[in-house]
Amino acid sequence: MKRHYVSSARELVRLNGTTKAPVMNYASESILGVVTIRAFAATERFIYSNMQLIDTDATLFFHTVAAQEWVLIRVEALQSLTIITAALFLVLVPPGAISPGSHITIITTSSFPMVSLEFGLMEYYRYDLISGFAGLCLSYALTLTSAQVFLTRFYSYLENYIISVERIKQYMHLPVEPPAIIPDSRPPTSWPQERRIDLQDLKIRYRPNAPLVLQGITCTFAAGNKIGVAGRTGSGKSTLISSLFRLVDPAGGRILIDKLDICSIGLKDLRTKLSLGEVSTEDSNQHHLCSSGYSWNKILVLDEATASIDSATDAILQKVIRQQFSSCTVITIAHRVPTVTDSDKVMVLSYGKLLEYETPAKLLEDKQSAFAKLVAEYWANTKRNST
């Protein structure tokens, strides 16, 4: 019974711990954005979403309490069974079996009490040792039941809240982020001069025991090329960009920039040499490219930067990228497939594997290629939505 309860209760408390954070975060974010919420008349929607999060948390809390009551009912049942068994034994035991021939008699007179021990029967009030012993046993048994329930409840709380200690221990043993600067392994000031990126059997996983998100990708981004990365949601496009900035370190393989392994240098030395670009909208007619250090860095990464703008603006942006960043190696990830058709090469990912890596023209010539199917699906969806 203990084995079944402890394993179930711990998992319930772990799950309950994951449902509390969304409630707190949602409440704090709603408070910060209360003016915007009321301005757009979205109060009811936010209240409904908040109640859903609270219901999810309350459901797991209810099951946690129910599991505790489950074990308490069974402990009380065992205690009641013990008391009944002891009472039947004391009632059915033959006279004198516990202390044969010995009785205690209390004699009370008008002046003083006197206790005498003897064999046989005396006058006045007689209290048989067996009946007294039985009453004493039952009295202590009832007290023991209350104590057992209290200890069981205390042990249940201890088992549940020891999960907090478990989480603290997990945080204490989180892997430390690599250093910002490694004095003995700093890249040259002009790095990366060639702007070439080599992926050698790159494997990425987010946790030690988790499955691979990128499964052995090998390819080369030539210097100055515009590389488009295409694939469906969950194919590993954003993970590829995260690995370039070392937001997650490779589980296998290497990433070389100008033949230098990026895992051999500090994070600051790496990230200050790469630029991550975004599209910022000021009004309906003006868009500009915001990037961290794009004016001097030679590698520019656009991670789904054009997903929220129209096709006409997307075309203008691609023209700006070709003109203003002609000397840079540009890696573009976008929801719109036409965005990457203008690239020098396109790599197509699917479930973390590299399916295709070729020029867009050659891939589009083959109607059975994964990229050609993505383009056909995109235009079919666009036509359907427009009608």
VEXSE-476569 format. One record per residue (C-alpha): residue number from 1; residue in one letter; z, x, y. Coordinates in Angstrom, 3 decimals, always signed. Layout:
N
(NUM "A" (Z X Y)),
...
***
This chain:
387
(1 "M" (+0.000 +0.000 +0.000)),
(2 "K" (+0.847 +2.824 +2.386)),
(3 "R" (-2.387 +4.631 +1.568)),
(4 "H" (-4.537 +1.577 +2.319)),
(5 "Y" (-2.662 +0.731 +5.521)),
(6 "V" (-2.575 +4.214 +7.039)),
(7 "S" (-6.288 +4.892 +6.523)),
(8 "S" (-7.290 +1.485 +7.916)),
(9 "A" (-4.845 +1.502 +10.843)),
(10 "R" (-5.927 +4.960 +12.018)),
(11 "E" (-9.587 +3.994 +12.097)),
(12 "L" (-8.776 +0.790 +13.971)),
(13 "V" (-6.797 +2.708 +16.589)),
(14 "R" (-9.642 +5.228 +16.954)),
(15 "L" (-12.117 +2.415 +17.510)),
(16 "N" (-9.742 +0.688 +19.908)),
(17 "G" (-9.509 +3.890 +21.895)),
(18 "T" (-13.288 +3.935 +22.395)),
(19 "T" (-13.309 +0.361 +23.718)),
(20 "K" (-10.682 +0.913 +26.415)),
(21 "A" (-12.653 +3.483 +28.430)),
(22 "P" (-15.618 +1.151 +29.116)),
(23 "V" (-13.231 -1.495 +30.465)),
(24 "M" (-11.620 +0.980 +32.862)),
(25 "N" (-14.936 +2.512 +33.941)),
(26 "Y" (-16.561 -0.865 +34.492)),
(27 "A" (-13.633 -2.078 +36.567)),
(28 "S" (-13.535 +1.050 +38.747)),
(29 "E" (-17.304 +1.026 +39.291)),
(30 "S" (-17.241 -2.683 +40.129)),
(31 "I" (-14.512 -2.077 +42.714)),
(32 "L" (-16.555 +0.719 +44.315)),
(33 "G" (-19.673 -1.424 +44.423)),
(34 "V" (-18.077 -4.770 +45.204)),
(35 "V" (-19.951 -5.063 +48.514)),
(36 "T" (-23.315 -4.574 +46.801)),
(37 "I" (-22.387 -6.960 +43.988)),
(38 "R" (-21.489 -9.730 +46.414)),
(39 "A" (-24.524 -9.017 +48.605)),
(40 "F" (-26.867 -9.628 +45.669)),
(41 "A" (-24.856 -12.627 +44.409)),
(42 "A" (-24.221 -10.902 +41.084)),
(43 "T" (-20.514 -11.717 +40.889)),
(44 "E" (-20.812 -14.072 +37.945)),
(45 "R" (-22.894 -11.595 +35.955)),
(46 "F" (-20.412 -8.791 +36.510)),
(47 "I" (-17.486 -11.048 +35.612)),
(48 "Y" (-19.258 -12.075 +32.403)),
(49 "S" (-19.985 -8.438 +31.479)),
(50 "N" (-16.374 -7.497 +32.209)),
(51 "M" (-15.085 -10.325 +30.007)),
(52 "Q" (-17.337 -9.172 +27.174)),
(53 "L" (-15.891 -5.663 +27.373)),
(54 "I" (-12.345 -7.065 +27.456)),
(55 "D" (-13.083 -9.308 +24.451)),
(56 "T" (-14.363 -6.342 +22.469)),
(57 "D" (-11.242 -4.337 +23.298)),
(58 "A" (-8.924 -7.293 +22.571)),
(59 "T" (-10.628 -7.919 +19.223)),
(60 "L" (-9.892 -4.427 +17.979)),
(61 "F" (-6.354 -4.596 +19.366)),
(62 "F" (-5.835 -7.878 +17.495)),
(63 "H" (-7.003 -6.304 +14.245)),
(64 "T" (-4.665 -3.357 +14.826)),
(65 "V" (-1.680 -5.696 +15.218)),
(66 "A" (-2.857 -7.784 +12.263)),
(67 "A" (-2.930 -4.698 +10.060)),
(68 "Q" (+0.645 -3.901 +11.091)),
(69 "E" (+1.776 -7.433 +10.299)),
(70 "W" (-0.027 -7.181 +6.966)),
(71 "V" (+2.107 -4.251 +5.872)),
(72 "L" (+5.311 -5.801 +7.295)),
(73 "I" (+4.825 -9.018 +5.316)),
(74 "R" (+4.436 -7.056 +2.123)),
(75 "V" (+7.481 -4.898 +2.840)),
(76 "E" (+9.576 -8.007 +3.474)),
(77 "A" (+8.239 -9.568 +0.278)),
(78 "L" (+9.301 -6.512 -1.721)),
(79 "Q" (+12.730 -6.575 -0.073)),
(80 "S" (+13.151 -10.295 -0.860)),
(81 "L" (+12.156 -9.639 -4.460)),
(82 "T" (+14.776 -6.881 -4.643)),
(83 "I" (+17.509 -9.176 -3.261)),
(84 "I" (+16.604 -11.986 -5.668)),
(85 "T" (+16.640 -9.594 -8.621)),
(86 "A" (+20.027 -8.178 -7.608)),
(87 "A" (+21.494 -11.664 -7.082)),
(88 "L" (+20.317 -12.865 -10.499)),
(89 "F" (+21.729 -9.768 -12.110)),
(90 "L" (+25.118 -10.251 -10.475)),
(91 "V" (+25.224 -13.929 -11.409)),
(92 "L" (+24.094 -13.499 -14.991)),
(93 "V" (+26.109 -10.386 -15.785)),
(94 "P" (+28.945 -11.115 -18.326)),
(95 "P" (+32.515 -11.259 -16.887)),
(96 "G" (+34.227 -7.900 -16.896)),
(97 "A" (+31.001 -5.980 -17.494)),
(98 "I" (+31.254 -4.127 -14.218)),
(99 "S" (+35.039 -3.423 -14.279)),
(100 "P" (+36.507 -4.902 -17.476)),
(101 "G" (+40.105 -6.182 -17.419)),
(102 "S" (+40.805 -5.175 -13.840)),
(103 "H" (+41.433 -7.813 -11.227)),
(104 "I" (+42.765 -7.686 -7.683)),
(105 "T" (+45.222 -10.306 -6.461)),
(106 "I" (+46.380 -10.919 -2.910)),
(107 "I" (+49.784 -12.631 -2.658)),
(108 "T" (+50.733 -14.202 +0.661)),
(109 "T" (+54.262 -15.318 +1.489)),
(110 "S" (+55.747 -16.741 +4.664)),
(111 "S" (+57.065 -13.374 +5.845)),
(112 "F" (+54.651 -10.582 +4.800)),
(113 "P" (+51.476 -9.884 +2.797)),
(114 "M" (+51.625 -7.772 -0.352)),
(115 "V" (+48.848 -6.398 -2.509)),
(116 "S" (+49.586 -5.681 -6.143)),
(117 "L" (+47.312 -4.324 -8.883)),
(118 "E" (+47.973 -5.550 -12.424)),
(119 "F" (+46.351 -6.736 -15.631)),
(120 "G" (+46.134 -10.482 -16.175)),
(121 "L" (+46.464 -13.431 -13.796)),
(122 "M" (+48.999 -13.991 -10.982)),
(123 "E" (+49.889 -16.922 -8.708)),
(124 "Y" (+48.511 -18.034 -5.352)),
(125 "Y" (+45.111 -16.716 -4.159)),
(126 "R" (+42.958 -14.708 -6.544)),
(127 "Y" (+39.801 -12.873 -5.677)),
(128 "D" (+37.872 -11.642 -8.661)),
(129 "L" (+36.387 -8.141 -8.255)),
(130 "I" (+33.001 -9.223 -9.601)),
(131 "S" (+32.493 -11.987 -7.025)),
(132 "G" (+33.611 -9.699 -4.202)),
(133 "F" (+31.342 -6.931 -5.397)),
(134 "A" (+28.429 -9.385 -5.598)),
(135 "G" (+28.998 -10.583 -2.049)),
(136 "L" (+29.225 -7.008 -0.807)),
(137 "C" (+25.943 -6.108 -2.542)),
(138 "L" (+24.080 -9.084 -1.087)),
(139 "S" (+25.461 -8.429 +2.370)),
(140 "Y" (+24.281 -4.821 +2.313)),
(141 "A" (+20.940 -5.875 +0.829)),
(142 "L" (+20.283 -8.222 +3.749)),
(143 "T" (+21.201 -5.465 +6.190)),
(144 "L" (+18.915 -3.086 +4.328)),
(145 "T" (+16.016 -5.542 +4.704)),
(146 "S" (+16.330 -5.587 +8.486)),
(147 "A" (+16.581 -1.795 +8.574)),
(148 "Q" (+13.547 -1.427 +6.319)),
(149 "V" (+11.443 -3.722 +8.535)),
(150 "F" (+12.503 -1.765 +11.625)),
(151 "L" (+11.665 +1.573 +10.007)),
(152 "T" (+8.327 +0.276 +8.751)),
(153 "R" (+7.412 -0.986 +12.214)),
(154 "F" (+8.492 +2.328 +13.755)),
(155 "Y" (+6.460 +4.264 +11.193)),
(156 "S" (+3.436 +2.061 +11.909)),
(157 "Y" (+3.670 +2.741 +15.641)),
(158 "L" (+4.074 +6.452 +14.933)),
(159 "E" (+0.974 +6.503 +12.717)),
(160 "N" (-1.026 +4.611 +15.338)),
(161 "Y" (-0.026 +6.649 +18.347)),
(162 "I" (-0.356 +9.985 +16.551)),
(163 "I" (-4.083 +9.468 +17.195)),
(164 "S" (-3.348 +10.425 +20.812)),
(165 "V" (-2.081 +13.788 +19.606)),
(166 "E" (-5.202 +14.095 +17.471)),
(167 "R" (-7.401 +13.560 +20.522)),
(168 "I" (-5.447 +16.097 +22.564)),
(169 "K" (-5.956 +18.591 +19.755)),
(170 "Q" (-9.693 +17.859 +19.754)),
(171 "Y" (-9.898 +18.491 +23.494)),
(172 "M" (-7.919 +21.707 +23.085)),
(173 "H" (-10.494 +22.994 +20.592)),
(174 "L" (-13.644 +21.946 +22.443)),
(175 "P" (-16.165 +24.803 +22.550)),
(176 "V" (-16.054 +26.686 +25.830)),
(177 "E" (-19.186 +26.616 +27.966)),
(178 "P" (-21.012 +29.950 +28.056)),
(179 "P" (-20.201 +32.160 +31.048)),
(180 "A" (-22.112 +31.725 +34.293)),
(181 "I" (-22.910 +35.414 +34.516)),
(182 "I" (-22.918 +38.075 +31.803)),
(183 "P" (-22.631 +41.390 +33.672)),
(184 "D" (-24.122 +43.465 +30.839)),
(185 "S" (-27.052 +41.082 +30.312)),
(186 "R" (-28.527 +40.016 +33.626)),
(187 "P" (-32.257 +39.343 +34.022)),
(188 "P" (-34.349 +41.229 +36.555)),
(189 "T" (-34.471 +39.823 +40.055)),
(190 "S" (-38.173 +39.004 +39.692)),
(191 "W" (-37.650 +37.150 +36.398)),
(192 "P" (-39.491 +35.050 +35.324)),
(193 "Q" (-42.587 +36.798 +36.633)),
(194 "E" (-45.048 +35.832 +33.883)),
(195 "R" (-43.729 +32.217 +33.649)),
(196 "R" (-44.452 +31.988 +29.918)),
(197 "I" (-42.186 +29.941 +27.653)),
(198 "D" (-42.060 +30.409 +23.874)),
(199 "L" (-40.302 +27.990 +21.542)),
(200 "Q" (-39.650 +29.632 +18.190)),
(201 "D" (-38.517 +27.287 +15.409)),
(202 "L" (-36.277 +25.466 +17.907)),
(203 "K" (-33.605 +23.278 +16.315)),
(204 "I" (-31.144 +21.203 +18.343)),
(205 "R" (-28.169 +19.107 +17.295)),
(206 "Y" (-25.495 +17.639 +19.556)),
(207 "R" (-22.555 +18.060 +17.156)),
(208 "P" (-21.918 +20.500 +14.296)),
(209 "N" (-22.259 +17.867 +11.569)),
(210 "A" (-24.837 +15.668 +13.323)),
(211 "P" (-28.487 +15.508 +12.223)),
(212 "L" (-31.064 +17.640 +13.986)),
(213 "V" (-32.562 +16.064 +17.103)),
(214 "L" (-35.289 +18.720 +17.372)),
(215 "Q" (-36.481 +19.942 +14.007)),
(216 "G" (-38.077 +23.362 +14.161)),
(217 "I" (-40.450 +23.171 +17.160)),
(218 "T" (-42.740 +26.160 +17.613)),
(219 "C" (-45.231 +26.394 +20.497)),
(220 "T" (-46.059 +28.373 +23.632)),
(221 "F" (-46.295 +27.164 +27.234)),
(222 "A" (-48.804 +29.539 +28.797)),
(223 "A" (-48.081 +30.945 +32.245)),
(224 "G" (-49.122 +28.608 +35.049)),
(225 "N" (-50.079 +25.762 +32.718)),
(226 "K" (-49.199 +22.137 +33.333)),
(227 "I" (-47.605 +20.912 +30.111)),
(228 "G" (-47.171 +17.206 +29.396)),
(229 "V" (-44.613 +16.025 +26.846)),
(230 "A" (-45.324 +12.621 +25.308)),
(231 "G" (-43.559 +10.532 +22.713)),
(232 "R" (-41.738 +7.310 +22.158)),
(233 "T" (-38.118 +6.687 +23.113)),
(234 "G" (-35.834 +8.836 +20.972)),
(235 "S" (-38.517 +11.343 +20.058)),
(236 "G" (-36.609 +14.257 +21.626)),
(237 "K" (-38.363 +14.690 +24.985)),
(238 "S" (-35.223 +14.804 +27.135)),
(239 "T" (-33.455 +16.920 +24.520)),
(240 "L" (-36.198 +19.512 +24.898)),
(241 "I" (-35.533 +19.701 +28.640)),
(242 "S" (-31.778 +19.862 +28.034)),
(243 "S" (-32.303 +22.867 +25.780)),
(244 "L" (-34.311 +24.652 +28.501)),
(245 "F" (-31.357 +24.338 +30.891)),
(246 "R" (-28.915 +25.089 +28.055)),
(247 "L" (-27.098 +21.796 +28.418)),
(248 "V" (-27.044 +22.104 +24.643)),
(249 "D" (-27.510 +25.406 +22.840)),
(250 "P" (-29.941 +25.750 +19.934)),
(251 "A" (-28.590 +25.264 +16.424)),
(252 "G" (-31.450 +27.453 +15.242)),
(253 "G" (-34.452 +29.268 +16.628)),
(254 "R" (-34.918 +30.655 +20.119)),
(255 "I" (-36.302 +29.861 +23.563)),
(256 "L" (-37.956 +32.817 +25.244)),
(257 "I" (-38.967 +32.942 +28.886)),
(258 "D" (-41.059 +36.036 +29.556)),
(259 "K" (-39.882 +37.370 +26.168)),
(260 "L" (-36.231 +37.058 +27.226)),
(261 "D" (-33.922 +34.923 +25.075)),
(262 "I" (-32.274 +32.443 +27.441)),
(263 "C" (-29.115 +32.404 +25.275)),
(264 "S" (-28.559 +36.088 +26.032)),
(265 "I" (-28.024 +35.550 +29.779)),
(266 "G" (-25.495 +33.566 +31.820)),
(267 "L" (-25.950 +29.941 +32.741)),
(268 "K" (-26.136 +30.632 +36.475)),
(269 "D" (-28.787 +33.306 +36.027)),
(270 "L" (-30.840 +30.854 +33.950)),
(271 "R" (-30.462 +27.619 +35.908)),
(272 "T" (-31.082 +29.183 +39.321)),
(273 "K" (-34.501 +30.266 +38.044)),
(274 "L" (-35.530 +26.788 +36.867)),
(275 "S" (-36.200 +23.723 +39.003)),
(276 "L" (-35.635 +20.106 +38.009)),
(277 "G" (-37.716 +17.702 +40.059)),
(278 "E" (-37.253 +14.032 +40.955)),
(279 "V" (-39.147 +11.468 +42.962)),
(280 "S" (-37.286 +10.090 +45.981)),
(281 "T" (-38.470 +6.860 +47.651)),
(282 "E" (-37.747 +6.573 +51.366)),
(283 "D" (-39.771 +3.413 +52.022)),
(284 "S" (-42.738 +1.550 +50.636)),
(285 "N" (-45.287 +4.092 +51.951)),
(286 "Q" (-43.489 +7.425 +51.673)),
(287 "H" (-42.539 +9.400 +48.593)),
(288 "H" (-41.532 +13.010 +48.371)),
(289 "L" (-40.619 +15.408 +45.618)),
(290 "C" (-37.022 +16.577 +45.574)),
(291 "S" (-36.321 +19.630 +43.487)),
(292 "S" (-33.588 +22.189 +43.298)),
(293 "G" (-35.187 +25.343 +44.639)),
(294 "Y" (-38.778 +24.304 +43.829)),
(295 "S" (-40.155 +26.276 +46.798)),
(296 "W" (-39.393 +29.644 +45.188)),
(297 "N" (-38.845 +29.013 +41.466)),
(298 "K" (-41.813 +29.521 +39.168)),
(299 "I" (-40.895 +26.968 +36.477)),
(300 "L" (-40.703 +23.312 +37.449)),
(301 "V" (-39.459 +20.564 +35.130)),
(302 "L" (-40.155 +16.884 +35.860)),
(303 "D" (-38.101 +14.777 +33.493)),
(304 "E" (-39.499 +11.199 +33.612)),
(305 "A" (-39.719 +11.648 +37.369)),
(306 "T" (-42.545 +9.141 +37.890)),
(307 "A" (-41.189 +6.305 +35.776)),
(308 "S" (-40.145 +4.118 +38.720)),
(309 "I" (-43.244 +4.331 +40.971)),
(310 "D" (-46.604 +2.577 +40.868)),
(311 "S" (-49.786 +4.056 +39.401)),
(312 "A" (-51.392 +4.807 +42.791)),
(313 "T" (-48.382 +6.775 +43.988)),
(314 "D" (-48.225 +8.485 +40.598)),
(315 "A" (-51.804 +9.721 +41.067)),
(316 "I" (-50.975 +11.039 +44.546)),
(317 "L" (-47.915 +12.795 +43.203)),
(318 "Q" (-49.898 +14.476 +40.428)),
(319 "K" (-52.392 +15.721 +43.025)),
(320 "V" (-49.536 +17.151 +45.106)),
(321 "I" (-48.129 +18.893 +42.045)),
(322 "R" (-51.516 +20.469 +41.242)),
(323 "Q" (-51.935 +21.725 +44.817)),
(324 "Q" (-48.425 +22.759 +45.796)),
(325 "F" (-47.319 +24.154 +42.426)),
(326 "S" (-50.555 +25.714 +41.227)),
(327 "S" (-48.801 +29.015 +40.542)),
(328 "C" (-45.915 +27.424 +38.644)),
(329 "T" (-45.484 +26.472 +35.031)),
(330 "V" (-44.881 +22.718 +35.204)),
(331 "I" (-43.387 +20.699 +32.331)),
(332 "T" (-43.742 +16.945 +32.839)),
(333 "I" (-42.132 +14.156 +30.839)),
(334 "A" (-43.105 +10.636 +31.857)),
(335 "H" (-43.171 +7.087 +30.545)),
(336 "R" (-46.679 +6.627 +31.890)),
(337 "V" (-49.120 +8.238 +29.481)),
(338 "P" (-51.789 +8.761 +32.218)),
(339 "T" (-49.295 +11.063 +33.935)),
(340 "V" (-49.647 +13.654 +31.175)),
(341 "T" (-53.398 +13.186 +30.563)),
(342 "D" (-54.009 +15.380 +33.611)),
(343 "S" (-52.070 +18.276 +32.051)),
(344 "D" (-53.564 +21.477 +30.670)),
(345 "K" (-51.953 +20.731 +27.315)),
(346 "V" (-50.024 +17.846 +25.813)),
(347 "M" (-47.335 +18.081 +23.164)),
(348 "V" (-46.545 +14.928 +21.228)),
(349 "L" (-43.067 +14.565 +19.707)),
(350 "S" (-41.900 +12.079 +17.110)),
(351 "Y" (-38.336 +11.978 +15.755)),
(352 "G" (-37.768 +15.565 +16.845)),
(353 "K" (-40.910 +16.958 +15.245)),
(354 "L" (-43.970 +18.408 +16.960)),
(355 "L" (-46.937 +16.272 +15.889)),
(356 "E" (-49.643 +17.584 +18.190)),
(357 "Y" (-50.126 +20.295 +20.804)),
(358 "E" (-53.587 +20.472 +22.294)),
(359 "T" (-55.609 +19.704 +25.408)),
(360 "P" (-55.680 +15.997 +26.353)),
(361 "A" (-59.480 +15.863 +25.994)),
(362 "K" (-59.444 +17.026 +22.374)),
(363 "L" (-56.592 +14.688 +21.485)),
(364 "L" (-58.329 +11.705 +23.056)),
(365 "E" (-61.547 +12.480 +21.176)),
(366 "D" (-59.708 +11.913 +17.913)),
(367 "K" (-58.942 +8.199 +17.855)),
(368 "Q" (-56.514 +8.748 +14.973)),
(369 "S" (-54.366 +11.213 +16.888)),
(370 "A" (-50.854 +10.169 +17.873)),
(371 "F" (-51.619 +10.799 +21.542)),
(372 "A" (-54.750 +8.615 +21.480)),
(373 "K" (-52.710 +5.811 +19.923)),
(374 "L" (-50.065 +6.138 +22.658)),
(375 "V" (-52.754 +5.922 +25.353)),
(376 "A" (-54.372 +2.883 +23.730)),
(377 "E" (-50.978 +1.183 +23.375)),
(378 "Y" (-50.115 +1.894 +27.013)),
(379 "W" (-53.331 +0.340 +28.366)),
(380 "A" (-52.998 -2.645 +26.023)),
(381 "N" (-49.485 -3.303 +27.319)),
(382 "T" (-50.607 -2.865 +30.921)),
(383 "K" (-53.465 -5.342 +30.446)),
(384 "R" (-51.170 -7.847 +28.745)),
(385 "N" (-48.546 -7.589 +31.506)),
(386 "S" (-51.128 -7.977 +34.270)),
(387 "T" (-52.370 -11.235 +32.774)),
***
